[in-house]
Amino acid sequence: MFEPPTTKENMKQRIRDVCASVTLEMLTNVRTTFIFHMLSFLYFTCCPGLTREGSEPKNSDFNKTSHECFCVFRYFLNITL
């Protein structure tokens, strides 16, 4: 299809649209990465009963620890999402 010649104002608007979409994409990726890293950090620091390898809990009070961890996750997710 043949596109009609674009005016300067149309070109400026196209550039603005492209910049806005690229900026939004970058912000979305940064936010997702940030949430992932924060959740990992919370998981391994706020849940001392768990280990990275997924082996047996270190402490005997595992149920209490996992419940507290779940509460922290819910609180954090409510803030960020």
C-alpha atoms as an extended CHARMM CRD file, in Angstrom:
* protein
*
        81  EXT
         1         1  MET       CA              0.0000000000        0.0000000000        0.0000000000  PROA      1               0.0000000000
         2         2  PHE       CA              1.1130000000        3.5230000000       -0.7020000000  PROA      2               0.0000000000
         3         3  GLU       CA              1.4790000000        5.6980000000        2.4010000000  PROA      3               0.0000000000
         4         4  PRO       CA              0.7340000000        9.3900000000        2.0120000000  PROA      4               0.0000000000
         5         5  PRO       CA              3.6470000000       11.7140000000        2.6920000000  PROA      5               0.0000000000
         6         6  THR       CA              3.9050000000       12.5040000000        6.3810000000  PROA      6               0.0000000000
         7         7  THR       CA              4.1140000000       15.9880000000        7.7470000000  PROA      7               0.0000000000
         8         8  LYS       CA              6.6510000000       17.0950000000       10.3210000000  PROA      8               0.0000000000
         9         9  GLU       CA              4.0080000000       16.9380000000       13.0730000000  PROA      9               0.0000000000
        10        10  ASN       CA              3.1070000000       13.3550000000       12.1510000000  PROA      10              0.0000000000
        11        11  MET       CA              6.7660000000       12.3340000000       12.2540000000  PROA      11              0.0000000000
        12        12  LYS       CA              7.2120000000       13.9630000000       15.6590000000  PROA      12              0.0000000000
        13        13  GLN       CA              4.1500000000       12.1240000000       16.9600000000  PROA      13              0.0000000000
        14        14  ARG       CA              5.4680000000        8.7920000000       15.6150000000  PROA      14              0.0000000000
        15        15  ILE       CA              8.8170000000        9.3490000000       17.3050000000  PROA      15              0.0000000000
        16        16  ARG       CA              7.0470000000       10.1930000000       20.5800000000  PROA      16              0.0000000000
        17        17  ASP       CA              4.9460000000        7.0240000000       20.3390000000  PROA      17              0.0000000000
        18        18  VAL       CA              7.9800000000        4.8250000000       19.6800000000  PROA      18              0.0000000000
        19        19  CYS       CA              9.9440000000        6.4150000000       22.5410000000  PROA      19              0.0000000000
        20        20  ALA       CA              7.0020000000        5.9950000000       24.9050000000  PROA      20              0.0000000000
        21        21  SER       CA              6.5410000000        2.3230000000       24.0420000000  PROA      21              0.0000000000
        22        22  VAL       CA             10.2770000000        1.5870000000       24.3780000000  PROA      22              0.0000000000
        23        23  THR       CA             10.3910000000        3.4050000000       27.7350000000  PROA      23              0.0000000000
        24        24  LEU       CA              7.3500000000        1.5030000000       28.9810000000  PROA      24              0.0000000000
        25        25  GLU       CA              8.9010000000       -1.8070000000       27.9060000000  PROA      25              0.0000000000
        26        26  MET       CA             12.1380000000       -0.9840000000       29.7500000000  PROA      26              0.0000000000
        27        27  LEU       CA             10.2720000000        0.0310000000       32.9030000000  PROA      27              0.0000000000
        28        28  THR       CA              8.2050000000       -3.1540000000       32.8100000000  PROA      28              0.0000000000
        29        29  ASN       CA             11.3220000000       -5.3170000000       32.4810000000  PROA      29              0.0000000000
        30        30  VAL       CA             13.1100000000       -3.4420000000       35.2690000000  PROA      30              0.0000000000
        31        31  ARG       CA             10.0810000000       -3.7980000000       37.5520000000  PROA      31              0.0000000000
        32        32  THR       CA              9.7290000000       -7.5180000000       36.8490000000  PROA      32              0.0000000000
        33        33  THR       CA             13.4450000000       -8.0970000000       37.4620000000  PROA      33              0.0000000000
        34        34  PHE       CA             13.3080000000       -6.0680000000       40.6660000000  PROA      34              0.0000000000
        35        35  ILE       CA             10.3050000000       -8.0330000000       41.9620000000  PROA      35              0.0000000000
        36        36  PHE       CA             12.0140000000      -11.3370000000       41.1370000000  PROA      36              0.0000000000
        37        37  HSD       CA             15.2180000000      -10.3760000000       42.9680000000  PROA      37              0.0000000000
        38        38  MET       CA             13.3630000000       -8.9870000000       45.9750000000  PROA      38              0.0000000000
        39        39  LEU       CA             11.2530000000      -12.1430000000       46.2670000000  PROA      39              0.0000000000
        40        40  SER       CA             14.3920000000      -14.2870000000       46.0780000000  PROA      40              0.0000000000
        41        41  PHE       CA             16.0390000000      -12.1440000000       48.7270000000  PROA      41              0.0000000000
        42        42  LEU       CA             13.0040000000      -12.3490000000       51.0140000000  PROA      42              0.0000000000
        43        43  TYR       CA             12.6800000000      -16.0650000000       50.4450000000  PROA      43              0.0000000000
        44        44  PHE       CA             16.2390000000      -16.8610000000       51.4920000000  PROA      44              0.0000000000
        45        45  THR       CA             16.5480000000      -14.3010000000       54.3030000000  PROA      45              0.0000000000
        46        46  CYS       CA             13.0880000000      -14.3220000000       55.8920000000  PROA      46              0.0000000000
        47        47  CYS       CA             12.7050000000      -18.0990000000       55.7710000000  PROA      47              0.0000000000
        48        48  PRO       CA             15.6390000000      -19.4730000000       57.7700000000  PROA      48              0.0000000000
        49        49  GLY       CA             13.9830000000      -22.8900000000       57.8540000000  PROA      49              0.0000000000
        50        50  LEU       CA             14.5210000000      -23.3210000000       54.1260000000  PROA      50              0.0000000000
        51        51  THR       CA             17.7150000000      -23.8380000000       52.1770000000  PROA      51              0.0000000000
        52        52  ARG       CA             18.5070000000      -23.0520000000       48.5590000000  PROA      52              0.0000000000
        53        53  GLU       CA             18.9710000000      -26.7130000000       47.6870000000  PROA      53              0.0000000000
        54        54  GLY       CA             15.4890000000      -27.5340000000       48.9420000000  PROA      54              0.0000000000
        55        55  SER       CA             16.8180000000      -29.9680000000       51.5430000000  PROA      55              0.0000000000
        56        56  GLU       CA             15.2890000000      -30.6040000000       54.9460000000  PROA      56              0.0000000000
        57        57  PRO       CA             14.4550000000      -27.5990000000       57.1340000000  PROA      57              0.0000000000
        58        58  LYS       CA             17.2660000000      -26.5370000000       59.4570000000  PROA      58              0.0000000000
        59        59  ASN       CA             15.0190000000      -25.7880000000       62.4270000000  PROA      59              0.0000000000
        60        60  SER       CA             12.2720000000      -27.8200000000       64.0730000000  PROA      60              0.0000000000
        61        61  ASP       CA              9.8550000000      -24.8730000000       64.0450000000  PROA      61              0.0000000000
        62        62  PHE       CA              9.3340000000      -25.1840000000       60.3000000000  PROA      62              0.0000000000
        63        63  ASN       CA              5.5510000000      -24.6600000000       60.1640000000  PROA      63              0.0000000000
        64        64  LYS       CA              5.7370000000      -21.3620000000       62.0080000000  PROA      64              0.0000000000
        65        65  THR       CA              8.6060000000      -20.1610000000       59.8310000000  PROA      65              0.0000000000
        66        66  SER       CA              6.8790000000      -21.0260000000       56.5630000000  PROA      66              0.0000000000
        67        67  HSD       CA              3.6950000000      -19.3000000000       57.7350000000  PROA      67              0.0000000000
        68        68  GLU       CA              5.6070000000      -16.1130000000       58.5850000000  PROA      68              0.0000000000
        69        69  CYS       CA              7.3440000000      -16.3160000000       55.2240000000  PROA      69              0.0000000000
        70        70  PHE       CA              3.9990000000      -16.6310000000       53.4370000000  PROA      70              0.0000000000
        71        71  CYS       CA              2.7350000000      -13.5290000000       55.2650000000  PROA      71              0.0000000000
        72        72  VAL       CA              5.8200000000      -11.5720000000       54.2130000000  PROA      72              0.0000000000
        73        73  PHE       CA              5.3320000000      -12.6690000000       50.5780000000  PROA      73              0.0000000000
        74        74  ARG       CA              1.6850000000      -11.6480000000       50.5770000000  PROA      74              0.0000000000
        75        75  TYR       CA              2.5030000000       -8.2750000000       52.0760000000  PROA      75              0.0000000000
        76        76  PHE       CA              5.2940000000       -7.6330000000       49.5780000000  PROA      76              0.0000000000
        77        77  LEU       CA              3.2010000000       -8.7200000000       46.5820000000  PROA      77              0.0000000000
        78        78  ASN       CA              0.3220000000       -6.4820000000       47.6640000000  PROA      78              0.0000000000
        79        79  ILE       CA              2.7260000000       -3.5300000000       47.7160000000  PROA      79              0.0000000000
        80        80  THR       CA              4.4120000000       -4.1860000000       44.3700000000  PROA      80              0.0000000000
        81        81  LEU       CA              1.6040000000       -5.5410000000       42.1920000000  PROA      81              0.0000000000
